[in-house]
Amino acid sequence: QSALTQPASVSGSPGQSITISCTGTSSDVGNYDLVSWYQQRPGKVPKLMIYEVSKRPSGVSNRFSGSKSGNTASLTISGLQAEDEADYYCCSQTISGPSVIFGGGTKLTVL
Amino acid sequence: QVQLQESGPGLVKPSETLSLSCAVSDYSIRSDYYWGWIRQPPGKGLEWIGTISHSGKTYYKPSLKSRVTMSVDTSKNQFSLKLSSVTAADTAVYYCMRELGGAADYWGQGTLVTVSS
């Protein structure tokens, strides 16, 4: 059961859009529409940003959107703001167990 | 607003059993949600440990399954984690959470557990 694959880091300037990919397999991302994304600012508790691939919890900005194609899920943040600087983790249900598996995390830097 | 609060020893000796509890406030644990644990070693990423329903149905991470036991106490509106035979690799911040469909929407503040003699 390997972790989902995310880029270690991404960066963008304020106002730009960025996309973070999350690549799994046909046993996890490709098999379930149960992909979620979390934002974790330094020293803080992770916060749910996207669930079930593309749904936003109440209170999460519509600048955050999620999608999936095959075995790869993506998180897009539009209109980047300084406050978006954080670590982002993807997560998926997996056949193994069944259980849940995380990506290794992506550090977003707002330039 | 659902509130979760972890409690338990912050220091556990190698080979012993780590025991944590999570008290849930302002929401009944007897719901359709699952309740579970996620951990994060210092400076590293998140790791899902497992979940339990109010009826006691459990799902564990396969690689931890032999060492993990989760239980629920509906009378106290809380649930618990036991992790046996701990090593330094189990040193982490342990978060309890509420989960539905693999998504953890409410989290506790986290508690650091250090495994050391």
Interface residues (C-beta under 8 A of the other chain):
Chain A: Q1 A3 Y32 L34 V35 S36 Y38 Q40 V45 P46 L48 Y51 E52 P57 Y89 C91 S92 Q93 S96 G97 P98 S99 V100 I101 F102 G103 G104 G105
Chain B: I38 G45 L46 E47 W48 G50 T51 Y59 Y60 K61 P62 S63 K65 Y95 E99 G101 G102 A103 A104 D105 W107 G108 Q109 G110
